[in-house]
Amino acid sequence: MLFLCLMSLSVNAASLVMFDRKGCPWCAKWHAEIGVKAYNAGPEGQIAPLRVLDVASPRPKDLKDIGGVVGTPTFVLVENGREIDRLVGYPGKQVFFGRVLLMLDKLSGADRKYKTIIVQ
């Protein structure tokens, strides 16, 4: 029951969907360098929480219109069930966050510039 309530809340919000594939070395690298918990705890995750889906699995109802995902990882920014932007591949931590920030600027009502400091 709780799961259904949480799903209904996330349908109308922005989310970043990571399409993953078992055995994908670039997916494994993303999980090792960033990971779901760390991403969702950061400012980007507060704006667009991450959802991880297997690329071969059936899509949830709210993502039925997201198509053309072939390579993994593919990160798709979704708002109200509509694709806003996507990033194919994992270019490393610094480039990933820079690209995600540019994607977040495309959200409706995004009237601010985002800043991320990456400590190496």
C-alpha distances in whole Angstrom, upper triangle without the diagonal:
4,5,5,7,9,10,11,13,15,16,19,20,22,21,24,23,25,25,26,28,29,32,33,35,34,31,31,34,31,29,32,33,30,27,23,23,27,26,23,25,28,28,28,24,24,25,23,21,21,19,21,21,23,26,26,22,21,20,17,17,18,21,22,25,26,29,32,30,33,34,31,30,30,28,27,26,24,24,22,22,26,27,30,31,31,33,34,35,35,38,38,36,38,38,35,34,37,36,32,34,36,32,31,34,33,30,30,31,33,36,36,37,35,37,36,38,38,40,41
4,5,5,6,9,10,11,13,15,17,17,20,19,21,21,23,24,25,27,28,31,31,33,33,29,29,32,29,26,29,31,27,24,21,20,23,23,20,21,24,25,24,21,20,22,20,18,19,17,19,20,22,25,26,22,22,20,17,18,18,20,22,25,25,28,31,29,32,32,30,29,28,26,25,24,22,22,21,21,24,26,28,29,29,31,32,33,33,36,35,33,35,36,32,31,34,33,29,31,33,30,28,31,31,27,28,29,30,33,33,34,32,33,33,35,35,36,38
4,5,5,6,9,10,11,13,15,16,18,16,18,18,19,20,21,24,24,28,28,30,29,26,26,29,26,24,27,28,25,22,18,18,22,21,18,20,23,24,23,19,19,20,18,16,16,14,15,16,19,21,22,19,18,16,13,14,15,17,19,22,22,25,28,26,28,29,26,25,25,23,22,22,20,20,19,18,22,23,25,27,26,28,29,29,29,33,32,31,33,33,29,29,32,30,27,29,31,28,26,29,29,26,27,28,29,32,32,33,30,32,31,33,33,35,36
4,5,5,6,9,10,11,14,15,17,17,19,18,20,21,23,25,26,30,30,32,31,27,29,31,28,26,30,31,28,24,21,21,24,23,20,22,25,25,24,21,20,21,19,17,17,15,17,17,20,22,23,19,17,16,12,12,13,16,17,20,21,24,27,26,28,29,28,26,25,24,22,21,19,19,17,16,20,22,24,26,26,28,29,31,31,34,34,33,35,34,31,30,33,31,28,29,31,28,26,29,28,25,25,27,28,31,32,33,31,33,32,35,35,37,39
4,5,5,6,9,10,12,13,16,16,19,19,22,23,25,27,28,32,32,34,32,29,30,32,29,27,30,31,28,25,21,21,24,23,19,21,23,24,23,20,19,19,18,16,17,16,18,19,22,24,25,22,20,18,15,15,14,17,19,22,22,26,29,27,30,31,29,28,27,24,23,21,19,18,16,17,20,22,24,26,27,29,30,32,32,35,34,33,34,34,31,30,32,31,27,28,30,27,25,28,27,24,24,25,26,29,30,31,30,32,31,34,34,36,38
4,5,5,6,9,11,11,13,13,16,16,18,20,22,24,26,29,29,31,29,26,27,29,25,24,27,27,24,21,17,17,20,19,15,17,20,20,19,16,15,16,14,12,14,12,15,16,20,22,23,20,19,17,14,14,13,15,18,21,21,24,27,25,28,28,26,25,23,21,20,18,16,16,15,15,19,20,22,24,24,26,27,28,28,31,31,29,31,31,27,26,29,27,24,25,27,24,22,25,24,21,22,23,24,27,27,28,26,28,28,30,30,32,34
4,5,5,6,9,10,12,12,14,14,16,18,20,22,24,27,27,29,28,24,26,28,25,23,27,27,24,21,17,18,21,19,16,19,21,21,19,16,16,16,14,12,13,11,14,14,17,19,21,17,16,13,10,10,9,12,15,17,17,20,23,22,25,26,24,23,21,19,17,16,14,14,12,12,16,18,19,21,22,24,25,26,27,30,30,28,30,30,26,25,28,26,23,24,26,23,21,24,23,20,21,22,23,27,27,28,26,29,28,31,31,33,35
4,6,5,8,9,12,13,16,16,19,20,23,26,27,31,30,32,31,27,29,31,28,26,30,30,27,24,21,21,24,22,19,21,23,22,21,18,17,17,15,14,16,14,17,17,20,22,23,20,18,15,12,11,9,13,15,17,18,21,25,24,27,28,27,25,24,21,19,18,15,13,11,12,15,18,20,22,23,25,27,29,29,32,32,31,32,32,28,27,29,28,24,25,27,23,22,24,23,20,20,21,23,26,27,28,27,29,29,32,33,35,37
4,6,6,7,10,11,15,15,19,21,23,26,28,31,30,32,30,27,29,30,27,25,29,29,25,23,19,19,21,19,16,18,20,19,18,15,14,14,13,12,14,13,17,18,22,23,25,22,20,17,14,14,11,14,17,19,19,23,26,25,28,29,27,25,23,20,18,16,14,12,11,12,15,17,19,21,22,24,27,28,28,31,31,29,30,30,26,25,27,26,22,23,24,21,19,22,21,17,17,19,20,23,24,25,24,26,26,29,30,33,35
4,6,5,7,8,11,12,15,17,20,23,25,28,27,29,27,23,25,27,23,22,26,26,22,20,16,17,19,17,14,16,18,17,15,13,12,11,10,9,11,10,14,15,18,20,22,19,18,15,12,12,9,11,15,16,16,19,22,21,24,25,23,21,19,17,15,13,10,9,9,10,13,14,16,18,18,21,23,24,25,27,27,26,27,26,23,22,24,22,19,20,21,18,16,19,18,15,16,17,18,22,22,23,22,24,24,27,27,30,32
4,6,8,9,12,12,16,17,20,23,26,29,27,30,28,24,27,28,25,24,28,28,24,22,19,20,22,19,17,20,21,20,18,15,15,14,12,12,13,12,15,15,18,19,21,19,17,13,10,9,6,9,12,13,14,17,20,20,23,24,23,22,19,17,14,13,9,8,6,7,10,12,14,17,18,21,23,25,25,28,29,27,29,28,24,23,25,23,20,21,22,18,17,20,18,15,15,17,18,22,23,24,23,26,26,29,30,33,34
4,7,9,13,14,18,20,23,26,29,32,30,32,30,27,29,30,27,26,30,29,26,24,21,22,23,20,18,20,21,19,17,16,15,13,11,12,14,14,17,18,22,22,24,22,20,17,14,12,9,12,14,15,15,19,22,22,25,26,25,24,21,18,15,13,9,7,4,7,10,12,13,16,18,21,24,26,27,29,30,28,29,28,25,23,25,23,20,20,21,18,16,18,16,13,12,14,16,19,21,22,22,25,25,29,30,33,35
4,6,10,12,16,18,21,25,27,30,28,30,27,25,27,27,24,24,27,26,22,21,18,19,20,17,14,17,17,15,13,12,11,9,8,9,12,12,16,17,21,21,24,22,21,17,15,14,11,13,16,16,16,19,22,21,25,25,24,22,19,16,14,11,8,6,6,8,10,12,12,15,17,19,22,24,24,26,27,25,25,25,21,20,21,20,16,17,18,15,13,15,14,10,11,12,13,17,18,19,18,21,21,25,26,29,31
4,7,10,13,16,19,23,25,28,26,27,24,22,24,25,21,21,24,23,20,19,16,17,18,14,13,15,15,13,11,10,10,7,5,7,9,11,14,16,19,20,23,21,20,17,15,15,12,12,15,15,14,17,20,19,22,22,21,19,16,13,10,7,5,4,7,8,9,10,9,11,13,15,18,20,21,23,23,21,22,21,18,17,18,16,13,13,14,11,9,12,11,8,10,11,12,15,16,17,15,18,19,22,23,26,28
4,6,10,13,15,19,22,24,22,23,21,18,21,21,17,18,21,20,17,15,13,14,15,12,10,14,14,13,10,8,9,8,4,5,6,7,10,12,16,16,20,18,18,15,13,14,11,11,15,15,13,16,18,16,20,19,18,16,13,10,8,6,5,7,9,9,10,10,10,11,12,13,16,18,18,20,20,19,20,19,16,15,17,15,11,13,14,11,10,13,13,10,13,15,14,18,18,18,16,18,18,21,21,24,26
4,6,10,12,16,19,21,19,20,17,15,17,18,14,15,18,17,14,13,11,13,14,10,10,13,13,13,9,8,11,9,6,6,5,6,9,11,14,14,18,17,17,14,14,16,13,11,15,15,12,15,16,14,17,16,14,12,10,6,6,4,6,9,12,11,11,10,10,10,9,10,13,14,14,16,17,16,17,16,12,12,14,12,9,12,13,10,9,13,13,11,15,17,15,19,19,18,16,17,17,20,19,22,24
4,6,9,13,16,18,16,18,16,13,16,17,13,14,17,17,15,13,11,14,15,12,12,16,16,16,13,11,14,13,9,8,6,5,6,7,10,11,14,13,14,11,11,14,11,9,13,13,10,12,14,11,14,14,12,10,8,5,5,6,7,11,13,11,12,10,11,11,9,10,12,13,14,17,17,17,19,17,14,14,17,14,12,15,16,12,13,16,16,15,17,20,19,23,22,22,19,21,20,22,22,24,25
4,6,10,13,15,12,14,12,9,12,13,10,11,14,15,13,11,10,13,14,12,12,16,16,17,14,12,16,15,12,10,7,6,5,6,8,9,12,13,14,12,13,16,14,12,15,15,12,13,13,10,12,11,8,6,6,4,7,9,11,14,17,15,15,13,14,12,10,9,10,10,11,14,15,15,17,16,12,14,16,14,12,16,17,14,15,18,18,17,21,23,22,25,24,23,21,22,20,22,21,23,23
4,7,10,13,11,13,12,9,12,14,12,12,16,17,15,14,13,16,18,15,16,20,20,21,18,16,19,19,15,14,10,9,6,5,6,5,9,10,12,10,12,15,15,12,13,14,11,11,11,8,9,8,6,6,5,6,8,11,13,16,18,16,16,14,15,14,11,11,10,10,12,15,17,17,20,18,15,17,19,17,15,19,19,16,18,21,20,20,23,26,25,28,28,26,24,25,23,25,24,26,26
4,7,9,7,10,9,6,9,12,10,10,14,15,14,12,12,16,17,15,17,20,21,22,19,18,21,21,17,16,12,10,7,6,5,6,9,10,13,13,15,18,18,15,17,18,14,14,14,10,10,9,6,5,7,9,11,15,16,20,22,19,20,17,19,17,14,13,11,10,11,15,16,17,20,19,16,18,20,18,17,21,22,19,21,24,23,23,26,29,28,31,30,29,26,27,24,26,24,26,25
4,6,5,9,10,7,9,12,12,12,15,17,17,15,15,19,20,19,20,23,24,26,23,21,25,25,21,19,16,14,10,8,5,6,7,10,13,14,16,20,20,17,18,20,17,16,15,11,10,9,6,7,10,12,15,18,20,23,25,22,22,20,22,20,17,15,13,12,13,17,18,19,22,21,18,21,24,21,20,24,25,23,24,28,27,27,30,33,31,35,34,32,30,30,28,29,27,28,27
4,6,9,11,8,9,12,13,12,14,17,17,15,16,19,21,20,21,24,25,28,25,23,27,27,24,21,18,16,12,11,8,9,10,11,15,16,19,22,23,20,21,23,20,19,18,15,14,12,10,10,13,16,18,21,23,26,28,25,26,24,26,24,20,19,16,15,15,19,19,21,24,23,21,23,26,24,23,27,28,26,27,31,30,30,33,36,34,38,37,35,32,32,29,30,28,29,28
4,6,9,8,8,11,13,12,14,16,17,16,17,20,22,21,23,26,27,29,26,25,28,29,26,24,20,18,15,14,11,12,13,15,19,20,22,26,26,23,24,26,23,22,20,17,15,12,10,11,15,17,20,23,25,29,31,28,28,26,28,25,22,19,17,14,15,18,18,20,23,23,20,23,26,24,24,28,29,27,29,32,32,32,35,38,36,39,38,36,33,33,30,30,27,28,27
4,6,5,6,9,10,11,12,14,15,15,16,19,20,19,21,24,24,27,24,23,26,27,23,22,18,17,13,13,11,11,13,15,18,19,22,25,25,22,23,24,21,20,18,14,12,9,7,8,11,14,17,21,23,26,29,26,26,23,25,22,18,16,13,11,11,14,15,17,20,19,17,20,23,21,21,24,25,24,26,29,28,29,32,35,33,36,35,33,30,30,27,28,25,26,24
4,5,5,6,9,10,10,12,14,14,16,19,19,19,22,24,24,26,24,23,27,27,24,23,19,19,16,16,14,14,16,19,22,23,25,28,28,25,26,27,23,22,20,17,15,12,9,9,13,15,19,22,25,28,31,28,28,25,26,23,19,16,14,11,10,12,13,15,18,18,16,19,21,20,20,24,25,24,26,29,29,30,33,36,33,36,35,32,29,29,26,26,23,24,22
4,5,5,6,9,10,10,12,12,15,18,17,16,19,22,21,23,21,20,24,24,21,20,17,17,14,15,14,14,17,19,22,22,24,27,26,23,25,25,21,21,19,15,14,10,7,7,10,12,16,19,22,25,28,26,26,22,23,20,16,13,11,7,6,9,9,12,15,14,12,15,18,16,17,20,21,20,22,25,25,26,30,32,30,33,31,28,26,25,22,23,20,21,19
4,5,5,6,9,10,10,10,11,15,15,14,17,19,19,21,19,18,22,22,19,17,14,13,10,11,11,12,14,16,19,19,21,24,23,20,22,23,19,19,18,14,13,10,7,5,9,11,14,17,20,23,26,24,24,21,22,19,15,13,11,8,7,11,11,12,16,15,13,15,18,17,16,20,21,20,21,24,25,25,29,31,28,31,30,28,25,25,22,23,20,21,20
4,5,5,6,9,10,9,12,14,15,15,17,19,20,22,20,19,23,24,21,19,16,15,12,14,13,14,17,18,21,21,23,27,26,23,25,26,23,23,22,18,17,14,10,9,13,14,18,20,23,26,28,27,27,24,25,22,19,16,15,12,10,13,12,13,17,17,14,17,20,19,19,22,24,22,24,27,28,28,31,33,31,34,32,30,27,26,23,23,20,21,19
4,5,5,6,8,9,12,15,14,14,17,19,19,21,19,19,22,23,21,19,16,17,14,16,16,17,20,21,24,24,25,29,28,25,27,28,24,24,23,19,18,15,12,10,13,14,18,20,23,26,29,28,28,25,25,22,19,15,14,11,8,10,9,10,13,14,12,15,17,17,17,20,22,21,23,26,27,27,31,33,30,32,30,28,25,23,20,20,17,18,16
4,5,5,6,6,9,12,11,10,14,16,15,18,15,15,19,19,17,16,13,14,12,14,15,16,19,20,23,22,23,26,25,22,25,25,22,22,21,17,17,14,11,8,11,11,15,17,20,23,26,24,24,22,21,19,16,13,12,10,7,9,8,8,11,12,9,11,15,14,14,17,19,18,19,22,23,24,27,29,26,29,27,24,21,20,17,18,15,16,15
4,6,5,4,7,10,10,10,12,14,15,18,16,15,18,20,17,15,12,13,11,13,14,16,19,19,22,21,22,25,24,22,25,26,23,23,23,19,19,16,13,10,13,13,16,18,20,23,26,25,25,23,23,21,18,16,15,13,10,13,11,11,14,15,12,14,17,17,16,19,21,20,21,24,25,25,28,30,28,30,28,26,23,22,19,19,16,17,17
4,6,6,10,11,10,12,15,16,16,19,18,17,20,22,20,18,15,16,14,17,17,19,22,23,26,25,26,29,28,26,29,30,26,27,26,22,22,19,15,13,16,16,20,21,24,27,30,28,29,26,26,24,21,18,18,15,12,14,11,10,14,16,14,15,18,19,18,20,23,22,23,26,28,28,31,32,30,32,30,28,24,23,19,19,16,16,14
4,6,10,11,9,10,14,14,14,17,16,15,19,20,19,17,15,17,16,18,19,21,24,25,27,26,27,30,28,26,29,30,26,27,26,23,22,19,16,14,16,16,19,20,23,26,29,28,28,26,25,22,20,17,17,14,11,11,8,7,10,12,11,12,15,16,15,18,20,20,21,24,25,26,29,30,27,30,27,25,21,19,16,15,12,12,11
4,7,8,6,6,10,11,11,13,12,12,15,17,15,14,12,14,13,17,18,20,23,23,26,24,25,27,26,24,27,27,24,25,25,22,22,19,16,13,15,14,17,17,20,23,26,25,25,23,22,20,18,16,16,14,11,12,10,7,10,12,10,10,14,14,13,15,18,18,18,21,23,23,26,27,24,27,24,22,18,17,14,14,11,12,12
4,6,6,6,9,10,11,14,13,11,15,16,15,12,10,11,10,14,15,18,21,21,23,22,22,25,23,22,25,26,23,24,24,21,21,19,15,13,14,13,16,17,19,22,24,24,24,22,22,20,18,16,17,15,12,15,12,11,14,15,12,13,16,16,14,17,20,19,19,22,23,23,26,27,25,28,26,24,20,19,16,17,15,16,16
4,6,5,6,8,10,13,12,9,12,14,12,9,7,8,8,12,14,17,20,19,21,19,19,22,20,19,23,24,21,23,23,20,21,19,16,13,14,12,15,15,17,19,21,21,22,20,20,19,17,16,17,16,14,17,15,13,16,17,14,13,17,17,14,17,19,18,17,21,22,21,24,25,23,26,24,23,20,20,17,18,16,18,19
4,6,5,6,9,12,12,9,11,14,13,10,9,11,12,15,18,20,23,22,24,22,21,24,23,22,25,27,24,26,27,24,25,23,20,17,18,16,18,18,19,21,23,23,24,23,23,22,21,20,21,20,17,19,17,15,17,19,16,15,19,19,16,18,21,20,19,22,24,22,25,26,24,27,25,23,20,19,17,18,16,17,18
4,6,5,6,10,10,8,11,14,13,11,10,13,14,17,20,22,25,25,26,25,24,27,25,24,27,28,25,27,27,24,26,23,20,17,18,16,18,18,20,21,24,24,25,23,23,22,20,19,20,19,16,18,15,12,14,16,14,12,16,17,14,16,19,19,17,21,23,22,25,25,23,25,23,21,17,16,13,14,12,13,15
4,5,5,8,7,5,9,11,10,8,7,11,12,15,18,20,23,23,24,22,22,24,22,21,24,25,22,24,24,21,23,21,18,15,15,13,15,14,16,18,21,21,21,20,19,18,16,15,17,16,14,16,14,11,13,14,11,10,13,14,11,12,16,15,14,17,19,18,21,22,20,22,20,18,15,14,12,13,12,14,16
4,6,8,7,4,6,9,8,5,6,9,12,15,18,20,24,23,24,21,20,22,20,20,23,24,22,24,25,22,24,23,20,17,17,14,15,14,15,16,19,19,20,19,19,18,18,17,19,19,17,19,17,15,16,17,14,12,16,16,13,14,17,16,14,17,19,17,20,21,19,21,20,19,15,16,14,16,15,17,19
4,7,8,6,7,10,11,9,10,13,15,19,22,24,27,26,27,25,24,26,23,23,27,28,25,28,29,26,28,26,23,20,20,17,19,17,19,19,22,23,24,23,22,21,21,20,22,22,19,21,19,15,17,19,16,14,17,18,15,15,19,18,16,19,21,19,22,22,20,22,20,19,15,15,13,14,14,16,18
4,5,5,6,9,10,9,11,14,16,20,23,25,28,27,29,26,25,27,24,24,28,28,25,28,28,26,28,26,23,20,20,17,18,16,18,19,22,23,23,22,20,20,19,19,21,21,18,19,17,13,14,16,14,11,14,15,12,12,16,15,13,16,19,17,20,20,17,19,17,15,12,11,9,11,11,13,16
4,5,5,7,9,9,12,15,18,22,25,26,29,29,29,27,25,27,24,23,27,27,25,27,28,26,28,26,24,21,20,17,17,15,17,17,20,21,22,20,18,18,19,18,21,21,19,20,18,15,15,16,14,11,13,14,11,10,14,14,11,13,16,15,17,16,14,15,13,12,9,9,8,11,12,15,18
4,5,5,6,7,9,13,15,19,22,23,26,26,26,23,23,24,21,20,24,24,21,24,24,22,25,23,21,18,17,13,14,11,13,14,17,18,18,17,15,15,15,15,18,18,16,17,16,13,13,14,11,8,11,11,8,7,11,10,8,11,13,12,15,15,13,15,13,12,9,9,9,12,13,16,18
4,5,5,4,6,10,13,16,20,21,24,23,24,21,20,22,19,19,22,23,20,23,24,22,24,23,20,17,16,13,13,11,13,14,16,17,18,17,16,16,16,16,18,19,17,19,17,15,16,16,13,11,14,14,10,11,14,13,10,14,15,14,16,17,15,18,16,15,12,13,12,14,15,17,20
4,6,6,9,13,16,19,23,24,27,26,26,23,22,23,20,20,24,24,22,25,27,25,27,26,24,21,20,16,16,13,14,14,16,18,19,18,17,18,18,19,22,22,21,22,21,18,18,19,16,14,16,16,13,12,15,14,11,14,16,13,16,15,14,16,15,15,12,13,13,16,17,19,22
4,6,10,13,16,19,22,23,27,26,25,22,21,21,18,18,22,22,20,23,25,23,26,25,23,20,19,15,14,11,11,11,13,15,16,15,14,15,16,17,20,21,20,21,21,18,18,19,16,13,15,15,11,10,13,11,8,11,12,10,12,12,10,13,12,13,10,13,13,16,18,21,23
4,6,9,13,15,19,20,23,22,22,19,17,18,15,15,19,18,16,20,21,19,22,21,19,17,15,11,10,8,8,9,12,13,13,13,12,12,13,14,17,18,18,20,19,17,18,18,14,13,15,14,10,10,13,10,8,11,12,10,12,13,12,15,15,15,13,15,14,18,18,21,23
4,7,10,13,17,18,21,20,20,17,16,18,15,15,19,19,17,20,22,19,22,21,19,16,15,12,11,10,10,11,13,14,15,15,14,15,15,15,18,19,18,20,19,17,18,19,15,14,16,15,12,13,16,13,11,15,16,13,16,17,16,19,18,18,15,17,16,19,19,21,23
4,7,10,13,15,18,17,18,15,15,17,14,14,17,18,16,18,19,17,19,18,15,13,12,9,10,9,10,12,15,14,15,14,15,14,13,13,15,16,15,17,17,15,17,17,14,13,16,15,11,14,16,14,13,16,17,15,18,20,18,22,21,20,17,18,17,19,19,21,22
4,7,10,12,15,13,14,12,11,14,12,11,15,16,14,16,18,15,17,17,14,12,12,9,10,10,10,13,14,13,15,14,15,15,14,14,15,16,16,19,19,18,20,20,16,16,19,17,14,17,19,16,15,19,19,17,20,22,21,24,24,23,21,22,20,23,22,24,25
4,7,9,12,11,13,11,12,15,14,12,15,17,14,16,17,13,15,14,11,10,10,9,10,12,13,16,17,16,17,16,17,16,14,14,14,14,14,18,18,17,20,20,16,17,20,18,16,19,20,18,18,22,21,20,23,25,24,27,27,26,23,24,22,24,23,25,25
4,6,9,7,9,8,9,13,13,11,13,15,12,13,14,11,13,13,11,10,10,10,11,13,13,17,18,15,17,15,18,17,15,15,14,15,16,19,20,20,23,22,18,20,22,20,18,21,22,19,20,24,23,22,24,27,26,30,29,28,26,27,25,27,26,28,28
4,5,5,8,9,11,15,15,13,14,16,13,14,14,11,11,11,9,10,10,12,13,16,16,20,21,18,19,18,20,19,16,16,15,15,16,20,21,21,24,23,20,22,24,22,20,24,25,22,23,26,25,25,27,30,29,33,32,31,29,30,28,30,28,30,30
4,6,8,8,12,15,15,12,13,14,11,10,10,7,8,9,8,9,9,11,12,15,16,19,20,17,18,16,19,17,14,14,13,13,15,19,21,22,24,23,20,22,24,21,20,24,24,21,23,26,24,24,27,30,29,32,32,31,29,30,28,30,29,31,31
4,7,9,12,15,16,14,13,15,13,12,12,10,9,11,11,12,13,15,16,19,19,22,23,19,20,19,22,21,18,18,16,17,19,22,24,25,28,26,23,26,28,25,24,27,28,25,26,29,28,27,30,33,32,36,36,35,33,34,32,34,32,34,34
4,6,9,12,14,12,12,14,13,13,14,12,13,14,13,14,14,16,16,19,18,21,21,18,19,19,22,21,19,20,18,19,21,24,26,26,29,28,24,26,29,26,24,28,28,25,26,29,28,27,29,32,32,35,35,35,33,34,32,35,33,35,35
4,7,9,11,10,9,12,11,12,14,12,14,16,16,17,16,17,16,18,17,20,19,16,17,17,21,21,19,21,20,21,23,27,28,29,31,30,26,28,30,27,25,28,29,25,26,29,27,26,28,31,31,35,35,35,33,35,33,36,35,37,37
4,6,8,6,6,9,8,10,12,11,14,16,15,16,14,14,13,15,13,16,15,12,14,14,17,18,17,18,18,20,22,25,27,27,29,28,24,25,27,24,22,25,26,22,23,26,24,22,24,27,27,31,32,32,30,32,31,33,33,35,36
4,6,5,6,10,10,12,15,14,17,19,18,18,16,16,14,15,13,14,13,10,13,14,17,19,18,20,20,22,24,27,28,28,30,29,25,26,28,25,23,25,26,22,22,25,23,21,23,26,26,30,31,31,29,31,31,33,33,35,36
4,5,5,9,10,13,16,16,19,21,21,21,19,18,15,16,13,14,12,9,12,14,17,19,19,22,22,24,26,29,31,30,32,31,27,28,30,27,24,26,27,23,23,26,23,21,22,25,26,30,31,31,30,33,32,35,35,38,39
4,6,8,9,12,16,16,19,21,20,20,17,16,13,13,10,10,8,5,9,11,14,16,17,19,21,23,24,27,29,28,30,28,25,25,27,24,21,23,23,20,19,22,20,17,18,21,22,26,27,28,27,29,29,32,32,35,36
4,5,5,9,12,12,15,17,17,16,14,13,10,11,8,10,10,6,8,9,12,14,14,16,17,20,21,24,26,26,28,26,22,23,25,22,19,22,22,18,18,21,19,17,18,22,22,26,27,27,26,28,28,31,31,34,34
4,6,8,11,12,15,18,18,18,16,15,13,14,12,13,12,8,10,11,14,16,16,18,19,21,24,27,29,29,31,28,25,26,28,24,22,25,24,21,21,24,21,20,21,24,25,29,30,30,29,32,31,34,34,37,38
4,6,10,11,15,17,18,18,15,15,12,13,10,12,11,8,7,8,12,13,14,17,17,21,23,26,28,28,30,27,24,25,26,23,21,23,22,19,20,22,19,18,19,22,23,27,28,28,28,30,30,34,33,37,37
4,7,8,12,14,15,15,11,11,8,10,9,11,12,8,8,7,10,11,10,13,14,17,19,22,24,25,26,24,21,22,23,19,18,21,20,16,18,20,17,17,18,22,22,26,27,26,26,28,28,31,30,33,34
4,6,9,12,13,14,11,12,10,13,12,15,16,12,11,9,13,12,11,14,13,16,19,22,24,25,27,24,21,23,24,20,20,23,21,18,20,22,19,19,21,25,25,28,29,29,28,30,29,32,32,35,35
4,6,9,12,13,10,12,11,14,14,17,19,15,14,11,14,13,11,12,11,14,17,20,23,24,26,23,20,23,23,20,19,23,21,18,21,23,20,21,23,27,26,29,30,29,28,30,29,32,31,34,34
4,6,8,9,7,9,9,13,14,17,19,16,15,12,14,12,10,10,9,11,14,17,20,21,23,20,18,20,21,18,18,21,20,17,20,22,20,21,23,27,26,29,29,28,27,28,27,30,28,31,31
4,7,9,8,11,12,16,17,21,23,19,18,16,18,15,12,12,9,10,14,17,20,22,24,21,19,22,23,19,20,23,22,20,23,25,23,24,27,30,29,32,32,31,29,30,29,31,29,32,31
4,6,6,10,12,16,18,22,24,21,20,17,18,15,12,10,7,7,10,13,16,18,20,18,16,19,20,17,18,21,21,19,22,24,23,24,27,30,28,32,31,29,27,28,26,28,26,28,28
3,5,9,11,15,17,21,23,21,20,17,18,15,12,10,7,6,8,12,14,16,18,16,14,17,19,16,16,20,20,18,20,23,23,23,27,29,28,31,30,28,26,26,24,26,24,26,25
4,6,10,13,16,19,22,20,19,16,17,14,11,8,6,5,7,10,12,13,16,14,12,14,17,14,14,18,18,16,18,21,21,21,25,27,25,29,28,26,23,24,22,23,21,23,23
4,6,10,12,16,19,17,16,12,13,11,7,6,4,6,8,11,13,15,17,14,11,14,16,13,12,16,16,13,16,19,18,18,22,24,23,26,25,24,22,23,21,23,22,24,24
4,7,10,13,16,14,14,11,11,8,5,5,6,8,9,12,13,14,15,13,10,12,13,10,9,13,13,10,12,15,15,15,18,21,19,22,22,20,18,19,18,21,19,22,23
4,6,10,13,11,10,7,8,6,4,7,8,11,13,15,17,17,18,16,13,14,15,12,10,13,13,9,11,14,12,12,15,18,17,21,21,20,18,20,19,22,22,25,26
4,7,10,10,8,6,5,5,6,9,11,14,15,17,18,17,18,16,13,13,14,11,9,11,11,7,8,11,9,9,12,15,14,17,17,17,15,18,18,21,21,24,26
4,7,6,5,5,6,7,9,12,14,17,18,20,22,21,22,20,17,17,18,15,12,14,14,10,10,13,11,9,11,14,14,18,18,19,18,20,21,24,24,28,29
4,5,5,7,7,10,12,15,18,21,22,23,25,23,24,22,19,19,19,17,14,15,15,11,10,12,10,7,8,11,12,16,17,18,18,21,21,25,26,29,31
4,6,9,10,13,15,19,21,24,25,27,28,27,28,26,23,22,23,21,18,19,19,15,14,16,13,10,10,13,15,18,20,21,21,24,25,28,29,33,34
4,7,9,12,14,17,19,22,23,26,27,27,27,26,23,22,23,21,18,20,19,16,15,17,15,12,13,16,17,21,22,23,23,26,26,29,30,33,35
4,6,9,12,15,17,21,22,24,26,26,26,24,21,21,22,19,17,18,17,13,14,15,12,11,11,15,16,19,21,22,22,25,25,29,29,33,34
4,6,8,11,14,17,19,21,23,23,23,21,18,18,19,16,14,16,14,11,12,14,11,10,12,16,16,19,20,20,20,23,23,26,27,30,31
4,7,11,14,17,18,20,22,21,21,19,16,16,16,13,11,13,11,8,9,10,7,7,9,13,12,16,17,17,17,20,20,24,24,28,29
4,7,10,13,15,16,18,18,18,16,13,14,14,10,9,11,9,6,9,10,8,9,12,15,14,17,18,17,16,19,19,22,22,26,27
4,6,10,12,13,16,16,17,14,11,13,13,9,9,12,11,8,11,13,11,12,16,19,17,20,20,19,18,19,19,22,21,25,25
4,6,8,9,12,13,14,11,8,11,11,8,8,11,11,9,12,14,13,15,19,21,19,22,21,19,18,19,18,20,19,22,22
4,7,9,12,14,15,12,10,13,14,11,11,15,14,13,16,18,17,19,22,25,23,26,25,23,21,22,20,22,21,24,23
4,6,9,12,13,11,9,13,14,11,12,16,16,15,18,20,20,21,25,27,25,28,26,24,22,22,20,21,19,22,21
4,6,8,10,8,7,10,12,10,11,15,15,15,17,20,20,21,25,27,24,27,25,23,20,20,17,18,16,18,17
4,7,8,6,6,10,10,10,12,14,15,15,18,19,20,22,26,28,25,27,25,22,20,19,16,17,15,17,15
4,6,6,6,9,10,11,12,14,16,16,18,20,22,23,27,28,25,27,25,22,19,17,15,15,12,13,12
4,6,5,6,9,10,11,12,14,15,16,19,21,22,25,26,23,25,22,19,16,15,11,11,8,10,9
4,5,5,6,9,10,11,13,14,16,17,19,21,25,25,22,23,20,17,14,12,9,9,7,9,9
4,6,5,6,8,10,11,12,14,16,17,19,23,24,21,22,20,17,14,13,11,12,10,13,13
4,5,5,6,9,10,11,12,14,16,17,21,22,19,21,19,16,14,13,11,12,11,14,14
4,5,5,6,9,10,10,12,15,16,19,20,17,19,16,13,10,10,7,9,8,12,13
4,6,5,7,9,10,11,13,15,19,20,16,17,15,12,10,9,8,10,10,13,14
4,5,5,6,9,10,11,14,17,19,15,17,16,13,11,12,11,13,13,17,17
4,5,5,6,9,10,11,15,16,13,16,14,12,10,11,10,13,13,17,18
4,5,5,6,9,10,14,14,11,13,11,8,6,8,8,11,12,16,18
4,5,5,7,10,13,14,11,12,11,9,8,10,11,14,15,19,21
4,5,5,7,11,13,10,13,12,11,10,13,13,17,17,21,23
4,5,5,9,10,7,10,10,9,8,11,12,16,17,21,23
4,6,8,9,6,8,7,7,8,11,13,17,18,22,24
4,6,8,7,9,10,10,11,15,16,20,22,25,27
4,6,5,9,10,11,12,15,17,21,22,26,28
4,5,9,11,13,14,18,20,24,26,29,32
4,6,9,12,13,17,19,23,25,29,32
4,6,8,9,13,16,19,22,25,28
4,7,10,13,16,20,23,26,29
4,6,10,13,16,19,23,26
4,7,10,13,16,20,22
4,7,10,13,16,19
4,7,10,13,16
4,6,10,13
4,6,10
4,6
4
